[in-house]
Amino acid sequence: MKKIVLIVMVLLIATTSWAGKFAVVDLQKAGGMSVAGKAAQEKIAAKVAAYQKKIDEKQSVLQKLEDDLKRQSFALNAEARAEKERDFQQKVKEFQRFAKDAQEELEQEETSHTRKILEEMREVVTSIGKDGQYDLILEKTLALYVNDAIDITDEVIKAYDKSVKK
């Protein structure tokens, strides 16, 4: 779909003498460089660090349990050894479930922050487009080549940061 839009735009420009005002914006860069984007990254990084600490602690406990199981395995009868192995495997599954849930939560939170910022940023881009009388503003990743003179990413970041502070 993006390619079709780009091709149609190029054909329009090539086949007419339309002298419109164009711009591009790198929404990924703008989202990451904005104050809200940086705050979201810091919030997620703090959660990652907290989860990593819990994961490291749980891994340490599991390693100790595994070492104890290996040491005791020769001293235990078959039934007791099987019971300890089942307990250990259950703890491994719980650990894996915890790690997976943490990963999913972090991805979900990152997606939520990104979606919110991009929606707000689209409103800012629309406002800049109307105020600046642009005929077309494209996402920079849609183009094969872009002259830096038409890149308004920095302007979008400034306007977005200003709009969020209100």
KEKE-3310 file (N, C-alpha, C; in steps of 0.2 Angstrom, whole numbers, plus 5000, padded with zeros to 4 digits):
npx = (5004:5009:5019:5012:5005:5017:5021:5010:5011:5023:5021:5011:5018:5027:5020:5013:5013:5013:5017:5019:5020:5031:5035:5044:5044:5052:5045:5048:5061:5057:5048:5056:5065:5058:5052:5042:5044:5057:5055:5046:5054:5063:5055:5051:5064:5067:5058:5062:5075:5071:5063:5074:5082:5074:5073:5086:5088:5079:5085:5097:5092:5086:5098:5105:5096:5097:5110:5110:5101:5109:5119:5113:5107:5112:5112:5098:5083:5075:5062:5061:5071:5064:5053:5060:5065:5054:5048:5059:5058:5045:5047:5056:5047:5039:5047:5051:5038:5036:5046:5042:5030:5034:5041:5031:5023:5031:5033:5020:5018:5027:5022:5010:5014:5021:5011:5002:5010:5013:5000:4997:5007:5004:4994:5000:5008:4999:4994:5005:5006:4994:4996:5008:5005:5007:5006:5008:5014:5025:5029:5045:5052:5045:5051:5063:5074:5078:5079:5087:5083:5069:5065:5056:5057:5064:5057:5044:5047:5050:5037:5029:5034:5031:5017:5014:5018:5008)
npy = (4994:5006:5008:5009:5021:5030:5028:5033:5046:5050:5048:5058:5070:5069:5069:5081:5099:5102:5112:5110:5111:5101:5089:5079:5068:5060:5049:5039:5043:5055:5052:5045:5055:5065:5073:5066:5053:5050:5050:5039:5029:5029:5025:5012:5006:5006:4997:4986:4984:4981:4969:4962:4960:4953:4941:4937:4934:4924:4915:4912:4905:4894:4888:4885:4876:4866:4862:4857:4847:4838:4835:4828:4818:4805:4800:4800:4790:4782:4786:4798:4806:4807:4815:4826:4830:4833:4843:4853:4854:4860:4872:4877:4878:4888:4899:4901:4904:4916:4924:4925:4931:4943:4948:4950:4959:4970:4973:4975:4987:4995:4996:5002:5015:5020:5020:5029:5041:5042:5044:5057:5064:5063:5072:5084:5085:5086:5098:5106:5105:5111:5124:5128:5127:5115:5104:5091:5079:5067:5051:5048:5036:5031:5035:5034:5042:5058:5075:5084:5096:5097:5090:5089:5085:5089:5101:5095:5088:5098:5105:5096:5093:5105:5105:5095:5099:5108)
npz = (5000:5004:4995:4983:4986:4985:4972:4965:4969:4964:4950:4949:4951:4941:4929:4929:4930:4943:4956:4970:4988:4998:5010:5022:5036:5049:5058:5067:5072:5077:5087:5096:5099:5105:5120:5127:5121:5125:5139:5140:5135:5146:5157:5153:5152:5166:5170:5163:5169:5183:5181:5175:5186:5195:5187:5187:5200:5202:5193:5199:5211:5205:5199:5210:5216:5206:5207:5220:5218:5209:5218:5228:5222:5221:5234:5237:5236:5222:5221:5229:5222:5210:5214:5218:5206:5199:5206:5203:5189:5189:5195:5185:5174:5180:5181:5167:5163:5170:5165:5151:5153:5158:5147:5137:5144:5144:5130:5127:5134:5128:5115:5117:5122:5111:5101:5106:5107:5093:5088:5093:5088:5074:5074:5076:5065:5055:5059:5057:5043:5039:5044:5038:5025:5017:5003:5004:5015:5019:5027:5030:5028:5017:5005:4993:4991:4999:5000:5012:5014:5014:5025:5039:5052:5064:5066:5069:5080:5090:5090:5094:5107:5113:5112:5120:5133:5136)
capx = (5000:5014:5023:5007:5005:5023:5021:5005:5013:5029:5017:5007:5023:5031:5015:5010:5017:5011:5023:5016:5025:5031:5039:5044:5045:5054:5041:5052:5066:5053:5045:5062:5069:5054:5052:5038:5047:5062:5052:5043:5060:5066:5051:5052:5071:5067:5054:5067:5080:5067:5062:5080:5084:5070:5075:5093:5087:5076:5090:5101:5089:5086:5105:5106:5092:5099:5116:5108:5098:5114:5123:5109:5104:5115:5110:5091:5081:5072:5055:5063:5074:5059:5049:5064:5066:5047:5048:5063:5055:5039:5050:5059:5042:5036:5052:5050:5032:5037:5050:5038:5025:5037:5043:5025:5021:5036:5032:5014:5018:5031:5018:5005:5017:5023:5005:5000:5015:5012:4994:4998:5012:5001:4990:5005:5010:4993:4993:5011:5004:4989:4999:5013:5002:5010:5002:5009:5019:5025:5033:5052:5053:5042:5054:5070:5078:5074:5083:5086:5079:5061:5064:5053:5057:5066:5051:5039:5049:5049:5030:5026:5036:5027:5010:5013:5019:5002)
capy = (5000:5012:5008:5012:5029:5033:5028:5038:5053:5051:5049:5064:5075:5068:5070:5087:5104:5104:5115:5110:5111:5095:5088:5072:5068:5053:5048:5035:5047:5061:5048:5043:5061:5069:5072:5060:5047:5049:5048:5032:5024:5028:5021:5005:5004:5005:4991:4981:4983:4978:4962:4958:4959:4947:4935:4935:4931:4917:4910:4910:4901:4888:4885:4882:4870:4861:4860:4853:4840:4834:4833:4824:4813:4798:4799:4799:4784:4784:4790:4805:4809:4809:4820:4833:4832:4836:4850:4857:4855:4864:4879:4880:4881:4894:4904:4902:4908:4923:4928:4926:4936:4950:4951:4952:4965:4976:4974:4978:4994:4999:4997:5007:5021:5021:5021:5036:5046:5043:5047:5064:5067:5064:5078:5089:5085:5089:5106:5110:5104:5116:5131:5129:5126:5110:5100:5084:5077:5059:5048:5048:5029:5029:5038:5031:5048:5064:5080:5086:5103:5096:5085:5094:5081:5093:5105:5091:5086:5104:5107:5090:5094:5111:5103:5090:5103:5112)
capz = (5000:5005:4988:4978:4987:4983:4965:4963:4970:4959:4944:4949:4950:4934:4923:4929:4932:4949:4960:4977:4994:5000:5016:5025:5043:5051:5064:5072:5075:5081:5093:5100:5101:5109:5127:5129:5119:5130:5146:5139:5135:5153:5161:5151:5154:5173:5171:5161:5175:5188:5179:5175:5193:5197:5183:5189:5207:5201:5189:5204:5215:5201:5198:5217:5216:5202:5210:5226:5216:5207:5223:5232:5217:5222:5240:5237:5233:5216:5222:5232:5217:5205:5217:5218:5199:5197:5209:5200:5183:5190:5196:5179:5170:5183:5179:5160:5162:5173:5160:5145:5154:5158:5140:5134:5147:5142:5123:5126:5136:5123:5109:5120:5122:5104:5098:5109:5104:5086:5086:5095:5083:5068:5074:5076:5058:5052:5061:5053:5036:5037:5045:5033:5018:5013:4999:5005:5020:5019:5031:5027:5026:5011:5000:4992:4992:5002:5001:5019:5014:5015:5031:5044:5058:5070:5068:5072:5087:5094:5090:5098:5114:5115:5113:5126:5139:5138)
cpx = (5004:5017:5018:5006:5011:5023:5016:5008:5019:5026:5014:5012:5026:5026:5012:5015:5016:5017:5020:5022:5025:5036:5039:5046:5047:5051:5044:5057:5062:5050:5050:5065:5064:5054:5048:5041:5053:5060:5049:5049:5063:5062:5051:5059:5071:5063:5059:5072:5077:5066:5069:5083:5081:5072:5082:5092:5084:5081:5095:5098:5088:5093:5106:5102:5094:5106:5115:5105:5104:5118:5119:5106:5106:5113:5102:5089:5077:5066:5057:5066:5069:5055:5053:5065:5060:5047:5053:5060:5049:5042:5053:5053:5039:5041:5051:5043:5032:5041:5046:5033:5028:5039:5037:5022:5025:5034:5025:5014:5022:5026:5013:5008:5018:5016:5002:5004:5014:5005:4994:5002:5009:4996:4994:5007:5005:4993:4999:5009:4999:4992:5004:5011:5005:5004:5002:5015:5019:5030:5040:5054:5050:5046:5061:5075:5075:5080:5082:5083:5072:5060:5062:5053:5059:5060:5045:5040:5047:5041:5027:5027:5032:5020:5009:5014:5013:4998)
cpy = (5006:5013:5011:5019:5032:5033:5033:5045:5055:5052:5056:5070:5075:5070:5077:5093:5107:5106:5116:5110:5104:5095:5081:5073:5060:5052:5044:5039:5052:5058:5047:5049:5066:5068:5067:5054:5045:5046:5041:5027:5023:5024:5014:5002:5002:4998:4985:4979:4979:4971:4958:4956:4953:4941:4933:4932:4924:4912:4908:4905:4894:4885:4882:4876:4864:4858:4855:4846:4836:4831:4827:4818:4806:4796:4797:4792:4786:4788:4797:4809:4811:4815:4827:4835:4835:4843:4855:4859:4860:4871:4882:4882:4887:4900:4906:4906:4915:4927:4930:4932:4943:4953:4953:4958:4971:4977:4977:4986:4998:5001:5002:5014:5024:5023:5028:5041:5047:5046:5055:5067:5068:5070:5084:5090:5088:5096:5109:5110:5110:5123:5132:5128:5121:5106:5093:5083:5070:5057:5046:5041:5027:5031:5035:5036:5054:5069:5083:5093:5102:5091:5090:5090:5085:5098:5101:5090:5092:5106:5102:5091:5100:5109:5099:5094:5107:5108)
cpz = (5000:4998:4983:4979:4984:4975:4962:4963:4965:4952:4943:4947:4943:4929:4924:4931:4939:4954:4967:4982:4997:5006:5018:5032:5045:5058:5069:5076:5079:5087:5098:5103:5105:5116:5130:5127:5123:5137:5145:5139:5142:5157:5159:5153:5162:5174:5169:5166:5181:5187:5178:5182:5196:5194:5185:5196:5206:5197:5195:5209:5211:5200:5205:5218:5212:5204:5216:5223:5213:5213:5227:5228:5219:5229:5241:5234:5226:5216:5224:5226:5212:5207:5216:5211:5196:5199:5205:5193:5183:5191:5190:5175:5173:5181:5172:5159:5164:5167:5153:5147:5155:5152:5137:5137:5144:5134:5123:5129:5131:5117:5111:5120:5115:5100:5100:5106:5097:5084:5088:5090:5076:5068:5074:5069:5054:5053:5057:5046:5034:5038:5040:5026:5014:5009:5001:5010:5020:5025:5027:5024:5019:5004:4999:4993:4994:5003:5008:5019:5016:5021:5036:5051:5064:5071:5071:5079:5092:5095:5094:5105:5117:5116:5119:5133:5141:5142)
residu = (MET:LYS:LYS:ILE:VAL:LEU:ILE:VAL:MET:VAL:LEU:LEU:ILE:ALA:THR:THR:SER:TRP:ALA:GLY:LYS:PHE:ALA:VAL:VAL:ASP:LEU:GLN:LYS:ALA:GLY:GLY:MET:SER:VAL:ALA:GLY:LYS:ALA:ALA:GLN:GLU:LYS:ILE:ALA:ALA:LYS:VAL:ALA:ALA:TYR:GLN:LYS:LYS:ILE:ASP:GLU:LYS:GLN:SER:VAL:LEU:GLN:LYS:LEU:GLU:ASP:ASP:LEU:LYS:ARG:GLN:SER:PHE:ALA:LEU:ASN:ALA:GLU:ALA:ARG:ALA:GLU:LYS:GLU:ARG:ASP:PHE:GLN:GLN:LYS:VAL:LYS:GLU:PHE:GLN:ARG:PHE:ALA:LYS:ASP:ALA:GLN:GLU:GLU:LEU:GLU:GLN:GLU:GLU:THR:SER:HIS:THR:ARG:LYS:ILE:LEU:GLU:GLU:MET:ARG:GLU:VAL:VAL:THR:SER:ILE:GLY:LYS:ASP:GLY:GLN:TYR:ASP:LEU:ILE:LEU:GLU:LYS:THR:LEU:ALA:LEU:TYR:VAL:ASN:ASP:ALA:ILE:ASP:ILE:THR:ASP:GLU:VAL:ILE:LYS:ALA:TYR:ASP:LYS:SER:VAL:LYS:LYS)
# end
